[in-house]
Amino acid sequence: MESVTLDALDRRLIHALQLDGRLPFSRIAAAVGVPERTVARRYHRLRSRLALRVVGLVDGGRAGMLDWIIRVRCAPEAMQTLAVLLARREDTSWIAPLVGGTELTCMIRTPQPGDDGRRPFFEQLARTAGVRDVDAACVLRPVAGVGGWAGRLNALDEAEQRLLRPPRPGPVPVAGPTEAAAEAEAMAAPVLGAADNALLRALSQDARADLGRLAAVTGCSESTVRRRIGQLRDSGVLAFEVEIDPALFGYPIEALLWLDVPPAGLRAVAKALAGHPQVAFAALTTGPSSVFAMVECRSVSGLHAYVTGELAALDGITGIESAVTQRRTKRAGPLLVPLAEKRAGTASGGAAAP
């Protein structure tokens, strides 16, 4: 990635795209008071320098899938190969080797328990050369950061945000109990067809792809694609995320926290984490620690201040484990295939992916 410095307009553009990843440049320009060509030029500059990408994310729960946070302890010489092989998979995200060189964390999406598609991944990962131990915690419920990290959501004032937020779904007509239950079930677990899967895959690579391209990959008309994107968003299946390094906002230190919280304290701790500006993501999970959090800080001393200050002030936390990430091998969206294959071939010598 080329060296990039963000100014006030860049930050306003990024905030706008987090509100709605498919906003036309004309609407953003009108809200922030600059020419449309200026907004377009700023976006393409950041995009071409690999500093920014807007991706479409699928809510795993609504798609009948499970998300897992995994920790892999491995031999130092296996770290780079393992990171690249995992990054090539479509079902992984947020891959990060930790400082120290012997542990890697990532998120993996699998079918529900009982589906034969889930077990082989973990078994194969555990058998991969150099892997010493694998821990997997199932994400029960995200509690912070789902709509984007607060550190990049402070560039637009409330009036500007109102102009740019996507419209909410219209009111649902009054229906009888049976009809209402059927509609609620359909919204909670929509049926995704082949065209939907193709659409979601294309949006995961570039959420701002034009309708013509999306129509070509789905085999549907542009009007159908536009309508289906709206339906998937309104049902909660599809959301947009802006991928950008927090270091560009002045937060170069990323830490992962595993919090021990008894059941009685989970609600209060989750609510508090959702209001902490340092928290980029947090979730309730299975496993020895009931809460996982990803935090962004300006320095190691800033991390210390957060842990000993705001976090320590919360009632209910009985233990904390923390680790600092080295870098992100992969963020929310998939890697570009040519880049992934080139790196994997160089690092692994053709080893099979887990």
N, C-alpha and C positions, 0 to 999 in steps of 0.2 A: 504494500500500500504506500502510495506517495504521501509525503508529509502534508498534512491538512490542518488548517487552523479555522475554527468556527467563529464567525462574527454574529452580531445580533440577528441579522436577517436569516442566516443559516439556522439558527436555533428556533426562530419562529416558523420556518419551513418545516423543520423536523417535528416540532410540536403539532403543527397542522396535520402532517401525515400520520402521526400517531392517533389523532382523533378519527381520521378517515383516510386509510391508505390509498384510496382511489379518487381522492378529491381532484377535480380538474385544476390545472394551474391557474385558470382564470378566476376561480372562486378564492383560491389562496391569495392571489394578487389583489383582488378587491378587498379582502379582509385586512391585509397588512399594508395596503396603500402604496404598492409599487407596480410597475408595469409587468404584464404577464410574461413577457420575454425574459425579464430579469429573474423571475421565480423559476422558469424553465431552465435558464442557464445555470442557476445555482444548483438545482437538482441534478442536472446532467454532469456538472463538475464533480459533485460528491459521489455520484454513482460511478462515473468513469474511473475515479481514483480508488474505487473499492472501499470508500469510507462509509457508504450508506447503501442499504437495500431495504425495500419494503416487501415483506413476505406475508402470505396468507397462512394462518394456523388453524388447524382443526381441533375442536374440543373433543378430546379422546372419550370422555364419559358419554357425550351425546352421540358419538359414533360407535359406541359399544366396545371401546378399547380401554386398556389400563395404562397409566404412566408410572414408570419406576425410576427412582433415583438410585443409581448403582455406584458403588465404590470398588475399584479394582486395584488391588495391591500386586505389584509385579516387579520383576527384575529391572534395574535401571536400563539395561541394554534393550529391553523389550518395549519401553515406554513409547518411543516415537512410532514404531511399527504398529503397535496396538491402537494408538490414537488415530492414525491414518486409516487403518482398516475399519475401525468403528465409524469414522466420519463418512466413509463411502456408503454406509447403509442408509436407506430412506427412513428407517424407523428410529434413528438416534438424533439427539440434539444436545446443545449445551455441553460439549465435550471440553474438558479442561484438565491437563496434567497439573498436579499440585507442586508447590515449591518443595524440593526434597528429592524429586525424581523417581519415587517408588510408588506413587499412587495417582490414580486417574479417576475422575468422576464424570458421569454423563447421565442423560435421561434416555430411556428406551420406552417405546410404545409397543404393547403386545396385545393379543386377543385376551378375552376373559378367561379365567380359570376353567379348566376342563377342555379347552381347545388345544389340540396337539401342536398348534403353532407357537405356544408360549415356552414350553419346557426345553425344546432343543436349543434355543438361543443361550439360555443360562448354562446348560450343560456344556455346550460347545465352547462358550467363553471360558468356563472353568478349566477346560482341557487345552486351551490355547497355550503354546509354548511361552514360557516366561511368566505366566499368570500364577500367582501364589494364593490369592484369596479373592472371593467376590461376595459383597454384601448387596442385597437388593431391598429397598424400602418402597412400598407401594404408595403413591400419592392418593390420599383419601380426599383431600379438598384443598385447592389453592386458596390462600387467604390474603395475599398481598401481591401487587405487581402484575395482575392479570391484564390491566389496561395500559401497561407501560410503566417504566421506572419514573418515579416522581422527579428525579433529578433533571429530566429533559422535558418536563411538562409545566414549566413555569415561565415560558417566553411569551405567551399570549394572555391578554387579560380576559376576563369573563365574557365581556361583550363580543370580543373576537371569536372566542370559543363557541359561543352560541351560533354565530354565523356559519361555523364550519362543521359542527357536529352533524352526523348523519341523522335524518329524520327517524323518529321512533315508529315502530309498527302502529298502524291504526287500531282503533278500538275493535275488539272482537264482538260480533253480534251475540246478543243473549241467546243461550241455547239451554236445552234441557240437561239434566244430570248425565244421561248416557252420552249425549253428543259432546258435552263439555269434557267428559273423561276421555272420550276417544280423541278429541282434538289435543288435549294436554299430552296424551301418550304419543301422538304423532309428532308434536313439537319436541318432546324430550328425546325421542329416539327415531329420527327421520330415516327413511330408507334411502340409501345412496346407491344410485345406479352407475353403470359404466361411464356415462357422460359426466356425472357428478364427480366421480373419482378422477377422470381425466382433467376436469376443470380445476379441482382442488390441487392436483399435482402441479398444474401449470401455475396457479396462483402462489404455491409454496416456493416456486423458483423466482417469480417476479409478480408481485401483487398488482403492479401497475401495467401489466401487459394489456395491449389494446384489444378491443372487442373482436376485431378481425382475426387476430391470432388465436384468441380463446375459442372463437367459433370454429376455426380450422382444426384445433386439436380435439374438440368435443364432437364435431359433426353436427352441431346445432346452429341455428340462426343467431345473429348478433342480438336480436331482441330477446330470444330465449335465454341466452347467456346472461344478459343484463338482469332479466327477471329472476333467474335462478341464483345469481350472486346475492340479490336482495333477500330472497327467501332463506338462503343459508345463513346470512348474517342475522336476520330477524329471529330465526330459530335458535341462535346461539351456537350453531355448528362451526361457523366461519368467523374469524376475527383477524385483524391485521396487526402486524408488529413491525416496528422500525428497528432494523439491525444497525447498530453503530457503537463503536467502542466508547465506553464511559470515560476513558482517558482523554478523549477530545473535549469533554466537559470539565476536565480538571480533576477526575476521579480515577487515578491509575491503579489504586489498590482495590482488588476484589477479593473478598473473603467468603468462605462458606462456613455456616454455623449449624451445628446439630444441638438442639436444645432439649433437655429433659424437663418435661412439664407433666405433672399428674393430671388425670382427666378433669378434675374439678377446676383447674386453672387454664385449660385450653382456650375456652371462649374469650377470656379477658386478655390473654397473651396474644391470641390471633388478632383481636381488635386493635391492640396497641401496635403490633407490627405493621398493620395496614396503614397506620398513620405516621410511621417513621420514614423520613425522606431518604435515609440511607438504604432502606430495604428495596432491592430490585425485584425480589421474588421471595415468597414464603408459602409453605404448605404444611398441612397436617399429614403425617405419614405413619405407616406401620414401622416396626423395628424398635431397637433399643431406645432411640431418641424419637419423640413424638412430633417434633417440629423441625423442619429444615428451612434455612434462610440463606439467601445470597445478598450480600451487602456491598455497596460501593463507597469507598472512602478516599479522601484526598491524600492521606498519608498513613503510615503505620501508627503514628501517634493519634491520628483521627480515629482509627479502628479501636485503639486502646480506650480513647475517650468514650466512644459509643458503647463498648462492652461494659466498661466500669461505670458508665453514667446512665444513659437511657435504658439499656438492657438490664443492668443490675437493679434498677429501681422497680422493675416489674415483679409483682408478687406471683409466685407459682413456679418460677424457673429454679430448678434444683441443681442443674448441671449444664455446662457448656463445653462443647468441643469445637475448635476452630481450625481452619486451614486457609492458607493464601494460595490463590491460583497463579500459575506461571503465565498462562496465555489461554486464549480460546482457540482450540483447533476447529471448532464448529459452533455456530450459534443456533438460532431457532430454525432457520431454513436450511435446505440441502446445499451441499457444495456443488459448484459447477462440475459436471462430470469430467471434462478433460483435465481440469486441475487435480481432482481427486485421483484419477487413474494415474496421472503422471507421478504424483507424490507417492502413491502407494507402490507403484512399480519400482521406484527408486529406493524407497525405504525398506520394502519387504522382500524384494527379489522374487516376487510372484507368490508369496505365501497366501494361503486361503484365508479369507475373512471369516471372523466368528459370526 
